[in-house]
């Protein structure tokens, strides 16, 4: 798909119990997840 978040979402879905994996990426866009990850990396690098 070209989106770097897809493998992570798939791993998280597999780790969920029952059918809760359906909701791993629900309500958030790929860009939302990427932006959050980038900010967390910047925060970690700053400290």
mmCIF entry with sequence, helices, sheets and N, C-alpha, C, O atoms, coordinates in Angstrom:
data_MODEL
# 
_entry.id   MODEL 
# 
_entity.id                         1 
_entity.type                       polymer 
_entity.pdbx_number_of_molecules   1 
# 
_entity_poly.entity_id                      1 
_entity_poly.type                           'polypeptide(L)' 
_entity_poly.nstd_linkage                   no 
_entity_poly.nstd_monomer                   no 
_entity_poly.pdbx_seq_one_letter_code       
;(UNK)(UNK)(UNK)(UNK)(UNK)(UNK)(UNK)(UNK)(UNK)(UNK)(UNK)(UNK)(UNK)(UNK)(UNK)(UNK)
(UNK)(UNK)(UNK)(UNK)(UNK)(UNK)(UNK)(UNK)(UNK)(UNK)(UNK)(UNK)(UNK)(UNK)(UNK)(UNK)
(UNK)(UNK)(UNK)(UNK)(UNK)(UNK)(UNK)(UNK)(UNK)(UNK)(UNK)(UNK)(UNK)(UNK)(UNK)
;
_entity_poly.pdbx_seq_one_letter_code_can   XXXXXXXXXXXXXXXXXXXXXXXXXXXXXXXXXXXXXXXXXXXXXXX 
_entity_poly.pdbx_strand_id                 A 
# 
loop_
_entity_poly_seq.entity_id 
_entity_poly_seq.num 
_entity_poly_seq.mon_id 
_entity_poly_seq.hetero 
1 1  UNK n 
1 2  UNK n 
1 3  UNK n 
1 4  UNK n 
1 5  UNK n 
1 6  UNK n 
1 7  UNK n 
1 8  UNK n 
1 9  UNK n 
1 10 UNK n 
1 11 UNK n 
1 12 UNK n 
1 13 UNK n 
1 14 UNK n 
1 15 UNK n 
1 16 UNK n 
1 17 UNK n 
1 18 UNK n 
1 19 UNK n 
1 20 UNK n 
1 21 UNK n 
1 22 UNK n 
1 23 UNK n 
1 24 UNK n 
1 25 UNK n 
1 26 UNK n 
1 27 UNK n 
1 28 UNK n 
1 29 UNK n 
1 30 UNK n 
1 31 UNK n 
1 32 UNK n 
1 33 UNK n 
1 34 UNK n 
1 35 UNK n 
1 36 UNK n 
1 37 UNK n 
1 38 UNK n 
1 39 UNK n 
1 40 UNK n 
1 41 UNK n 
1 42 UNK n 
1 43 UNK n 
1 44 UNK n 
1 45 UNK n 
1 46 UNK n 
1 47 UNK n 
# 
_struct_asym.id          A 
_struct_asym.entity_id   1 
# 
loop_
_struct_conf.conf_type_id 
_struct_conf.id 
_struct_conf.pdbx_PDB_helix_id 
_struct_conf.beg_label_comp_id 
_struct_conf.beg_label_asym_id 
_struct_conf.beg_label_seq_id 
_struct_conf.pdbx_beg_PDB_ins_code 
_struct_conf.end_label_comp_id 
_struct_conf.end_label_asym_id 
_struct_conf.end_label_seq_id 
_struct_conf.pdbx_end_PDB_ins_code 
_struct_conf.beg_auth_comp_id 
_struct_conf.beg_auth_asym_id 
_struct_conf.beg_auth_seq_id 
_struct_conf.end_auth_comp_id 
_struct_conf.end_auth_asym_id 
_struct_conf.end_auth_seq_id 
_struct_conf.pdbx_PDB_helix_class 
_struct_conf.details 
_struct_conf.pdbx_PDB_helix_length 
HELX_P HELX_P1 AA1 UNK A 6  ? UNK A 15 ? UNK A 6  UNK A 15 1 ? 10 
HELX_P HELX_P2 AA2 UNK A 20 ? UNK A 23 ? UNK A 20 UNK A 23 5 ? 4  
HELX_P HELX_P3 AA3 UNK A 30 ? UNK A 46 ? UNK A 30 UNK A 46 1 ? 17 
# 
_struct_conf_type.id          HELX_P 
_struct_conf_type.criteria    ? 
_struct_conf_type.reference   ? 
# 
loop_
_atom_site.group_PDB 
_atom_site.id 
_atom_site.type_symbol 
_atom_site.label_atom_id 
_atom_site.label_alt_id 
_atom_site.label_comp_id 
_atom_site.label_asym_id 
_atom_site.label_entity_id 
_atom_site.label_seq_id 
_atom_site.pdbx_PDB_ins_code 
_atom_site.Cartn_x 
_atom_site.Cartn_y 
_atom_site.Cartn_z 
_atom_site.occupancy 
_atom_site.B_iso_or_equiv 
_atom_site.pdbx_formal_charge 
_atom_site.auth_seq_id 
_atom_site.auth_comp_id 
_atom_site.auth_asym_id 
_atom_site.auth_atom_id 
_atom_site.pdbx_PDB_model_num 
ATOM 1   N N  . UNK A 1 1  ? 0.811   -1.209  0.000  1.00 0.00 ? 1  UNK A N  1 
ATOM 2   C CA . UNK A 1 1  ? 0.000   0.000   0.000  1.00 0.00 ? 1  UNK A CA 1 
ATOM 3   C C  . UNK A 1 1  ? 0.848   1.264   0.000  1.00 0.00 ? 1  UNK A C  1 
ATOM 4   O O  . UNK A 1 1  ? 0.356   2.336   -0.355 1.00 0.00 ? 1  UNK A O  1 
ATOM 5   N N  . UNK A 1 2  ? 2.099   1.158   0.388  1.00 0.00 ? 2  UNK A N  1 
ATOM 6   C CA . UNK A 1 2  ? 2.954   2.323   0.423  1.00 0.00 ? 2  UNK A CA 1 
ATOM 7   C C  . UNK A 1 2  ? 2.880   3.109   1.719  1.00 0.00 ? 2  UNK A C  1 
ATOM 8   O O  . UNK A 1 2  ? 3.633   4.066   1.901  1.00 0.00 ? 2  UNK A O  1 
ATOM 9   N N  . UNK A 1 3  ? 1.996   2.728   2.615  1.00 0.00 ? 3  UNK A N  1 
ATOM 10  C CA . UNK A 1 3  ? 1.884   3.413   3.897  1.00 0.00 ? 3  UNK A CA 1 
ATOM 11  C C  . UNK A 1 3  ? 2.724   2.676   4.933  1.00 0.00 ? 3  UNK A C  1 
ATOM 12  O O  . UNK A 1 3  ? 2.540   1.475   5.130  1.00 0.00 ? 3  UNK A O  1 
ATOM 13  N N  . UNK A 1 4  ? 3.649   3.379   5.602  1.00 0.00 ? 4  UNK A N  1 
ATOM 14  C CA . UNK A 1 4  ? 4.532   2.710   6.559  1.00 0.00 ? 4  UNK A CA 1 
ATOM 15  C C  . UNK A 1 4  ? 3.825   2.226   7.814  1.00 0.00 ? 4  UNK A C  1 
ATOM 16  O O  . UNK A 1 4  ? 4.410   1.471   8.591  1.00 0.00 ? 4  UNK A O  1 
ATOM 17  N N  . UNK A 1 5  ? 2.601   2.634   8.031  1.00 0.00 ? 5  UNK A N  1 
ATOM 18  C CA . UNK A 1 5  ? 1.883   2.275   9.258  1.00 0.00 ? 5  UNK A CA 1 
ATOM 19  C C  . UNK A 1 5  ? 1.171   0.920   9.141  1.00 0.00 ? 5  UNK A C  1 
ATOM 20  O O  . UNK A 1 5  ? 0.811   0.323   10.155 1.00 0.00 ? 5  UNK A O  1 
ATOM 21  N N  . UNK A 1 6  ? 0.973   0.443   7.933  1.00 0.00 ? 6  UNK A N  1 
ATOM 22  C CA . UNK A 1 6  ? 0.201   -0.788  7.714  1.00 0.00 ? 6  UNK A CA 1 
ATOM 23  C C  . UNK A 1 6  ? 0.782   -1.994  8.454  1.00 0.00 ? 6  UNK A C  1 
ATOM 24  O O  . UNK A 1 6  ? 0.021   -2.708  9.107  1.00 0.00 ? 6  UNK A O  1 
ATOM 25  N N  . UNK A 1 7  ? 2.089   -2.259  8.387  1.00 0.00 ? 7  UNK A N  1 
ATOM 26  C CA . UNK A 1 7  ? 2.612   -3.413  9.132  1.00 0.00 ? 7  UNK A CA 1 
ATOM 27  C C  . UNK A 1 7  ? 2.387   -3.302  10.640 1.00 0.00 ? 7  UNK A C  1 
ATOM 28  O O  . UNK A 1 7  ? 2.097   -4.300  11.299 1.00 0.00 ? 7  UNK A O  1 
ATOM 29  N N  . UNK A 1 8  ? 2.519   -2.098  11.187 1.00 0.00 ? 8  UNK A N  1 
ATOM 30  C CA . UNK A 1 8  ? 2.277   -1.899  12.617 1.00 0.00 ? 8  UNK A CA 1 
ATOM 31  C C  . UNK A 1 8  ? 0.822   -2.177  12.965 1.00 0.00 ? 8  UNK A C  1 
ATOM 32  O O  . UNK A 1 8  ? 0.539   -2.857  13.952 1.00 0.00 ? 8  UNK A O  1 
ATOM 33  N N  . UNK A 1 9  ? -0.091  -1.665  12.173 1.00 0.00 ? 9  UNK A N  1 
ATOM 34  C CA . UNK A 1 9  ? -1.519  -1.893  12.418 1.00 0.00 ? 9  UNK A CA 1 
ATOM 35  C C  . UNK A 1 9  ? -1.830  -3.381  12.367 1.00 0.00 ? 9  UNK A C  1 
ATOM 36  O O  . UNK A 1 9  ? -2.587  -3.885  13.197 1.00 0.00 ? 9  UNK A O  1 
ATOM 37  N N  . UNK A 1 10 ? -1.257  -4.084  11.405 1.00 0.00 ? 10 UNK A N  1 
ATOM 38  C CA . UNK A 1 10 ? -1.497  -5.525  11.297 1.00 0.00 ? 10 UNK A CA 1 
ATOM 39  C C  . UNK A 1 10 ? -0.988  -6.279  12.526 1.00 0.00 ? 10 UNK A C  1 
ATOM 40  O O  . UNK A 1 10 ? -1.655  -7.190  13.017 1.00 0.00 ? 10 UNK A O  1 
ATOM 41  N N  . UNK A 1 11 ? 0.192   -5.901  13.022 1.00 0.00 ? 11 UNK A N  1 
ATOM 42  C CA . UNK A 1 11 ? 0.729   -6.542  14.230 1.00 0.00 ? 11 UNK A CA 1 
ATOM 43  C C  . UNK A 1 11 ? -0.156  -6.270  15.441 1.00 0.00 ? 11 UNK A C  1 
ATOM 44  O O  . UNK A 1 11 ? -0.412  -7.169  16.242 1.00 0.00 ? 11 UNK A O  1 
ATOM 45  N N  . UNK A 1 12 ? -0.617  -5.042  15.572 1.00 0.00 ? 12 UNK A N  1 
ATOM 46  C CA . UNK A 1 12 ? -1.489  -4.702  16.697 1.00 0.00 ? 12 UNK A CA 1 
ATOM 47  C C  . UNK A 1 12 ? -2.813  -5.458  16.620 1.00 0.00 ? 12 UNK A C  1 
ATOM 48  O O  . UNK A 1 12 ? -3.333  -5.912  17.640 1.00 0.00 ? 12 UNK A O  1 
ATOM 49  N N  . UNK A 1 13 ? -3.357  -5.592  15.413 1.00 0.00 ? 13 UNK A N  1 
ATOM 50  C CA . UNK A 1 13 ? -4.606  -6.339  15.239 1.00 0.00 ? 13 UNK A CA 1 
ATOM 51  C C  . UNK A 1 13 ? -4.442  -7.788  15.681 1.00 0.00 ? 13 UNK A C  1 
ATOM 52  O O  . UNK A 1 13 ? -5.315  -8.344  16.348 1.00 0.00 ? 13 UNK A O  1 
ATOM 53  N N  . UNK A 1 14 ? -3.317  -8.395  15.305 1.00 0.00 ? 14 UNK A N  1 
ATOM 54  C CA . UNK A 1 14 ? -3.062  -9.791  15.666 1.00 0.00 ? 14 UNK A CA 1 
ATOM 55  C C  . UNK A 1 14 ? -2.899  -9.959  17.177 1.00 0.00 ? 14 UNK A C  1 
ATOM 56  O O  . UNK A 1 14 ? -3.227  -11.012 17.723 1.00 0.00 ? 14 UNK A O  1 
ATOM 57  N N  . UNK A 1 15 ? -2.400  -8.936  17.845 1.00 0.00 ? 15 UNK A N  1 
ATOM 58  C CA . UNK A 1 15 ? -2.156  -9.015  19.288 1.00 0.00 ? 15 UNK A CA 1 
ATOM 59  C C  . UNK A 1 15 ? -3.428  -8.834  20.117 1.00 0.00 ? 15 UNK A C  1 
ATOM 60  O O  . UNK A 1 15 ? -3.441  -9.139  21.309 1.00 0.00 ? 15 UNK A O  1 
ATOM 61  N N  . UNK A 1 16 ? -4.479  -8.348  19.497 1.00 0.00 ? 16 UNK A N  1 
ATOM 62  C CA . UNK A 1 16 ? -5.726  -8.083  20.221 1.00 0.00 ? 16 UNK A CA 1 
ATOM 63  C C  . UNK A 1 16 ? -6.526  -9.362  20.440 1.00 0.00 ? 16 UNK A C  1 
ATOM 64  O O  . UNK A 1 16 ? -6.496  -10.285 19.626 1.00 0.00 ? 16 UNK A O  1 
ATOM 65  N N  . UNK A 1 17 ? -7.234  -9.390  21.551 1.00 0.00 ? 17 UNK A N  1 
ATOM 66  C CA . UNK A 1 17 ? -8.113  -10.523 21.824 1.00 0.00 ? 17 UNK A CA 1 
ATOM 67  C C  . UNK A 1 17 ? -9.449  -10.322 21.119 1.00 0.00 ? 17 UNK A C  1 
ATOM 68  O O  . UNK A 1 17 ? -9.815  -9.207  20.748 1.00 0.00 ? 17 UNK A O  1 
ATOM 69  N N  . UNK A 1 18 ? -10.152 -11.408 20.946 1.00 0.00 ? 18 UNK A N  1 
ATOM 70  C CA . UNK A 1 18 ? -11.468 -11.426 20.294 1.00 0.00 ? 18 UNK A CA 1 
ATOM 71  C C  . UNK A 1 18 ? -11.393 -10.680 18.973 1.00 0.00 ? 18 UNK A C  1 
ATOM 72  O O  . UNK A 1 18 ? -10.456 -10.881 18.200 1.00 0.00 ? 18 UNK A O  1 
ATOM 73  N N  . UNK A 1 19 ? -12.365 -9.825  18.709 1.00 0.00 ? 19 UNK A N  1 
ATOM 74  C CA . UNK A 1 19 ? -12.360 -9.081  17.448 1.00 0.00 ? 19 UNK A CA 1 
ATOM 75  C C  . UNK A 1 19 ? -12.012 -7.610  17.668 1.00 0.00 ? 19 UNK A C  1 
ATOM 76  O O  . UNK A 1 19 ? -12.348 -6.764  16.839 1.00 0.00 ? 19 UNK A O  1 
ATOM 77  N N  . UNK A 1 20 ? -11.342 -7.298  18.775 1.00 0.00 ? 20 UNK A N  1 
ATOM 78  C CA . UNK A 1 20 ? -11.013 -5.910  19.088 1.00 0.00 ? 20 UNK A CA 1 
ATOM 79  C C  . UNK A 1 20 ? -10.009 -5.317  18.107 1.00 0.00 ? 20 UNK A C  1 
ATOM 80  O O  . UNK A 1 20 ? -9.889  -4.096  18.008 1.00 0.00 ? 20 UNK A O  1 
ATOM 81  N N  . UNK A 1 21 ? -9.304  -6.147  17.399 1.00 0.00 ? 21 UNK A N  1 
ATOM 82  C CA . UNK A 1 21 ? -8.347  -5.667  16.414 1.00 0.00 ? 21 UNK A CA 1 
ATOM 83  C C  . UNK A 1 21 ? -8.975  -4.841  15.308 1.00 0.00 ? 21 UNK A C  1 
ATOM 84  O O  . UNK A 1 21 ? -8.294  -4.053  14.652 1.00 0.00 ? 21 UNK A O  1 
ATOM 85  N N  . UNK A 1 22 ? -10.273 -5.019  15.101 1.00 0.00 ? 22 UNK A N  1 
ATOM 86  C CA . UNK A 1 22 ? -10.974 -4.235  14.081 1.00 0.00 ? 22 UNK A CA 1 
ATOM 87  C C  . UNK A 1 22 ? -10.896 -2.738  14.366 1.00 0.00 ? 22 UNK A C  1 
ATOM 88  O O  . UNK A 1 22 ? -11.031 -1.923  13.454 1.00 0.00 ? 22 UNK A O  1 
ATOM 89  N N  . UNK A 1 23 ? -10.682 -2.382  15.610 1.00 0.00 ? 23 UNK A N  1 
ATOM 90  C CA . UNK A 1 23 ? -10.751 -0.984  16.021 1.00 0.00 ? 23 UNK A CA 1 
ATOM 91  C C  . UNK A 1 23 ? -9.387  -0.324  16.197 1.00 0.00 ? 23 UNK A C  1 
ATOM 92  O O  . UNK A 1 23 ? -9.313  0.821   16.643 1.00 0.00 ? 23 UNK A O  1 
ATOM 93  N N  . UNK A 1 24 ? -8.318  -1.018  15.857 1.00 0.00 ? 24 UNK A N  1 
ATOM 94  C CA . UNK A 1 24 ? -6.968  -0.480  16.047 1.00 0.00 ? 24 UNK A CA 1 
ATOM 95  C C  . UNK A 1 24 ? -6.780  0.839   15.295 1.00 0.00 ? 24 UNK A C  1 
ATOM 96  O O  . UNK A 1 24 ? -6.205  1.778   15.846 1.00 0.00 ? 24 UNK A O  1 
ATOM 97  N N  . UNK A 1 25 ? -7.241  0.927   14.078 1.00 0.00 ? 25 UNK A N  1 
ATOM 98  C CA . UNK A 1 25 ? -7.020  2.113   13.239 1.00 0.00 ? 25 UNK A CA 1 
ATOM 99  C C  . UNK A 1 25 ? -8.325  2.880   13.039 1.00 0.00 ? 25 UNK A C  1 
ATOM 100 O O  . UNK A 1 25 ? -8.402  3.748   12.170 1.00 0.00 ? 25 UNK A O  1 
ATOM 101 N N  . UNK A 1 26 ? -9.329  2.579   13.817 1.00 0.00 ? 26 UNK A N  1 
ATOM 102 C CA . UNK A 1 26 ? -10.649 3.185   13.653 1.00 0.00 ? 26 UNK A CA 1 
ATOM 103 C C  . UNK A 1 26 ? -10.652 4.606   14.197 1.00 0.00 ? 26 UNK A C  1 
ATOM 104 O O  . UNK A 1 26 ? -10.273 4.830   15.346 1.00 0.00 ? 26 UNK A O  1 
ATOM 105 N N  . UNK A 1 27 ? -11.066 5.551   13.397 1.00 0.00 ? 27 UNK A N  1 
ATOM 106 C CA . UNK A 1 27 ? -11.191 6.932   13.846 1.00 0.00 ? 27 UNK A CA 1 
ATOM 107 C C  . UNK A 1 27 ? -9.933  7.767   13.705 1.00 0.00 ? 27 UNK A C  1 
ATOM 108 O O  . UNK A 1 27 ? -9.979  8.982   13.902 1.00 0.00 ? 27 UNK A O  1 
ATOM 109 N N  . UNK A 1 28 ? -8.829  7.159   13.375 1.00 0.00 ? 28 UNK A N  1 
ATOM 110 C CA . UNK A 1 28 ? -7.579  7.906   13.195 1.00 0.00 ? 28 UNK A CA 1 
ATOM 111 C C  . UNK A 1 28 ? -7.059  7.662   11.784 1.00 0.00 ? 28 UNK A C  1 
ATOM 112 O O  . UNK A 1 28 ? -7.081  6.539   11.280 1.00 0.00 ? 28 UNK A O  1 
ATOM 113 N N  . UNK A 1 29 ? -6.598  8.724   11.169 1.00 0.00 ? 29 UNK A N  1 
ATOM 114 C CA . UNK A 1 29 ? -6.014  8.561   9.838  1.00 0.00 ? 29 UNK A CA 1 
ATOM 115 C C  . UNK A 1 29 ? -4.557  8.125   9.977  1.00 0.00 ? 29 UNK A C  1 
ATOM 116 O O  . UNK A 1 29 ? -3.956  8.259   11.043 1.00 0.00 ? 29 UNK A O  1 
ATOM 117 N N  . UNK A 1 30 ? -4.011  7.613   8.907  1.00 0.00 ? 30 UNK A N  1 
ATOM 118 C CA . UNK A 1 30 ? -2.599  7.245   8.907  1.00 0.00 ? 30 UNK A CA 1 
ATOM 119 C C  . UNK A 1 30 ? -1.749  8.467   9.236  1.00 0.00 ? 30 UNK A C  1 
ATOM 120 O O  . UNK A 1 30 ? -0.759  8.363   9.961  1.00 0.00 ? 30 UNK A O  1 
ATOM 121 N N  . UNK A 1 31 ? -2.133  9.614   8.708  1.00 0.00 ? 31 UNK A N  1 
ATOM 122 C CA . UNK A 1 31 ? -1.377  10.841  8.982  1.00 0.00 ? 31 UNK A CA 1 
ATOM 123 C C  . UNK A 1 31 ? -1.429  11.203  10.461 1.00 0.00 ? 31 UNK A C  1 
ATOM 124 O O  . UNK A 1 31 ? -0.433  11.670  11.013 1.00 0.00 ? 31 UNK A O  1 
ATOM 125 N N  . UNK A 1 32 ? -2.578  10.997  11.116 1.00 0.00 ? 32 UNK A N  1 
ATOM 126 C CA . UNK A 1 32 ? -2.677  11.244  12.565 1.00 0.00 ? 32 UNK A CA 1 
ATOM 127 C C  . UNK A 1 32 ? -1.660  10.392  13.323 1.00 0.00 ? 32 UNK A C  1 
ATOM 128 O O  . UNK A 1 32 ? -0.965  10.886  14.211 1.00 0.00 ? 32 UNK A O  1 
ATOM 129 N N  . UNK A 1 33 ? -1.581  9.129   12.971 1.00 0.00 ? 33 UNK A N  1 
ATOM 130 C CA . UNK A 1 33 ? -0.675  8.202   13.651 1.00 0.00 ? 33 UNK A CA 1 
ATOM 131 C C  . UNK A 1 33 ? 0.781   8.573   13.372 1.00 0.00 ? 33 UNK A C  1 
ATOM 132 O O  . UNK A 1 33 ? 1.614   8.552   14.279 1.00 0.00 ? 33 UNK A O  1 
ATOM 133 N N  . UNK A 1 34 ? 1.086   8.910   12.129 1.00 0.00 ? 34 UNK A N  1 
ATOM 134 C CA . UNK A 1 34 ? 2.454   9.294   11.768 1.00 0.00 ? 34 UNK A CA 1 
ATOM 135 C C  . UNK A 1 34 ? 2.868   10.580  12.491 1.00 0.00 ? 34 UNK A C  1 
ATOM 136 O O  . UNK A 1 34 ? 3.991   10.673  12.988 1.00 0.00 ? 34 UNK A O  1 
ATOM 137 N N  . UNK A 1 35 ? 1.975   11.565  12.553 1.00 0.00 ? 35 UNK A N  1 
ATOM 138 C CA . UNK A 1 35 ? 2.289   12.821  13.235 1.00 0.00 ? 35 UNK A CA 1 
ATOM 139 C C  . UNK A 1 35 ? 2.566   12.590  14.715 1.00 0.00 ? 35 UNK A C  1 
ATOM 140 O O  . UNK A 1 35 ? 3.507   13.156  15.271 1.00 0.00 ? 35 UNK A O  1 
ATOM 141 N N  . UNK A 1 36 ? 1.747   11.761  15.351 1.00 0.00 ? 36 UNK A N  1 
ATOM 142 C CA . UNK A 1 36 ? 1.943   11.458  16.767 1.00 0.00 ? 36 UNK A CA 1 
ATOM 143 C C  . UNK A 1 36 ? 3.281   10.762  16.986 1.00 0.00 ? 36 UNK A C  1 
ATOM 144 O O  . UNK A 1 36 ? 4.014   11.095  17.917 1.00 0.00 ? 36 UNK A O  1 
ATOM 145 N N  . UNK A 1 37 ? 3.595   9.799   16.131 1.00 0.00 ? 37 UNK A N  1 
ATOM 146 C CA . UNK A 1 37 ? 4.872   9.097   16.237 1.00 0.00 ? 37 UNK A CA 1 
ATOM 147 C C  . UNK A 1 37 ? 6.058   10.030  16.062 1.00 0.00 ? 37 UNK A C  1 
ATOM 148 O O  . UNK A 1 37 ? 7.055   9.917   16.776 1.00 0.00 ? 37 UNK A O  1 
ATOM 149 N N  . UNK A 1 38 ? 5.952   10.950  15.113 1.00 0.00 ? 38 UNK A N  1 
ATOM 150 C CA . UNK A 1 38 ? 7.037   11.909  14.889 1.00 0.00 ? 38 UNK A CA 1 
ATOM 151 C C  . UNK A 1 38 ? 7.247   12.810  16.105 1.00 0.00 ? 38 UNK A C  1 
ATOM 152 O O  . UNK A 1 38 ? 8.385   13.058  16.504 1.00 0.00 ? 38 UNK A O  1 
ATOM 153 N N  . UNK A 1 39 ? 6.170   13.293  16.687 1.00 0.00 ? 39 UNK A N  1 
ATOM 154 C CA . UNK A 1 39 ? 6.277   14.153  17.868 1.00 0.00 ? 39 UNK A CA 1 
ATOM 155 C C  . UNK A 1 39 ? 6.899   13.388  19.034 1.00 0.00 ? 39 UNK A C  1 
ATOM 156 O O  . UNK A 1 39 ? 7.726   13.935  19.764 1.00 0.00 ? 39 UNK A O  1 
ATOM 157 N N  . UNK A 1 40 ? 6.508   12.131  19.211 1.00 0.00 ? 40 UNK A N  1 
ATOM 158 C CA . UNK A 1 40 ? 7.085   11.325  20.292 1.00 0.00 ? 40 UNK A CA 1 
ATOM 159 C C  . UNK A 1 40 ? 8.587   11.124  20.085 1.00 0.00 ? 40 UNK A C  1 
ATOM 160 O O  . UNK A 1 40 ? 9.352   11.125  21.049 1.00 0.00 ? 40 UNK A O  1 
ATOM 161 N N  . UNK A 1 41 ? 9.008   10.954  18.840 1.00 0.00 ? 41 UNK A N  1 
ATOM 162 C CA . UNK A 1 41 ? 10.437  10.814  18.549 1.00 0.00 ? 41 UNK A CA 1 
ATOM 163 C C  . UNK A 1 41 ? 11.193  12.109  18.844 1.00 0.00 ? 41 UNK A C  1 
ATOM 164 O O  . UNK A 1 41 ? 12.293  12.077  19.394 1.00 0.00 ? 41 UNK A O  1 
ATOM 165 N N  . UNK A 1 42 ? 10.606  13.242  18.479 1.00 0.00 ? 42 UNK A N  1 
ATOM 166 C CA . UNK A 1 42 ? 11.234  14.535  18.753 1.00 0.00 ? 42 UNK A CA 1 
ATOM 167 C C  . UNK A 1 42 ? 11.350  14.750  20.256 1.00 0.00 ? 42 UNK A C  1 
ATOM 168 O O  . UNK A 1 42 ? 12.383  15.201  20.751 1.00 0.00 ? 42 UNK A O  1 
ATOM 169 N N  . UNK A 1 43 ? 10.289  14.425  20.973 1.00 0.00 ? 43 UNK A N  1 
ATOM 170 C CA . UNK A 1 43 ? 10.293  14.586  22.429 1.00 0.00 ? 43 UNK A CA 1 
ATOM 171 C C  . UNK A 1 43 ? 11.386  13.721  23.065 1.00 0.00 ? 43 UNK A C  1 
ATOM 172 O O  . UNK A 1 43 ? 12.101  14.170  23.961 1.00 0.00 ? 43 UNK A O  1 
ATOM 173 N N  . UNK A 1 44 ? 11.505  12.481  22.595 1.00 0.00 ? 44 UNK A N  1 
ATOM 174 C CA . UNK A 1 44 ? 12.517  11.576  23.144 1.00 0.00 ? 44 UNK A CA 1 
ATOM 175 C C  . UNK A 1 44 ? 13.927  12.080  22.824 1.00 0.00 ? 44 UNK A C  1 
ATOM 176 O O  . UNK A 1 44 ? 14.818  11.999  23.670 1.00 0.00 ? 44 UNK A O  1 
ATOM 177 N N  . UNK A 1 45 ? 14.133  12.590  21.628 1.00 0.00 ? 45 UNK A N  1 
ATOM 178 C CA . UNK A 1 45 ? 15.449  13.089  21.225 1.00 0.00 ? 45 UNK A CA 1 
ATOM 179 C C  . UNK A 1 45 ? 15.834  14.338  22.013 1.00 0.00 ? 45 UNK A C  1 
ATOM 180 O O  . UNK A 1 45 ? 17.014  14.584  22.264 1.00 0.00 ? 45 UNK A O  1 
ATOM 181 N N  . UNK A 1 46 ? 14.848  15.108  22.394 1.00 0.00 ? 46 UNK A N  1 
ATOM 182 C CA . UNK A 1 46 ? 15.087  16.350  23.135 1.00 0.00 ? 46 UNK A CA 1 
ATOM 183 C C  . UNK A 1 46 ? 15.597  16.065  24.542 1.00 0.00 ? 46 UNK A C  1 
ATOM 184 O O  . UNK A 1 46 ? 16.399  16.827  25.082 1.00 0.00 ? 46 UNK A O  1 
ATOM 185 N N  . UNK A 1 47 ? 15.136  14.974  25.132 1.00 0.00 ? 47 UNK A N  1 
ATOM 186 C CA . UNK A 1 47 ? 15.504  14.662  26.522 1.00 0.00 ? 47 UNK A CA 1 
ATOM 187 C C  . UNK A 1 47 ? 16.784  13.945  26.582 1.00 0.00 ? 47 UNK A C  1 
ATOM 188 O O  . UNK A 1 47 ? 17.250  13.603  27.668 1.00 0.00 ? 47 UNK A O  1 
# 
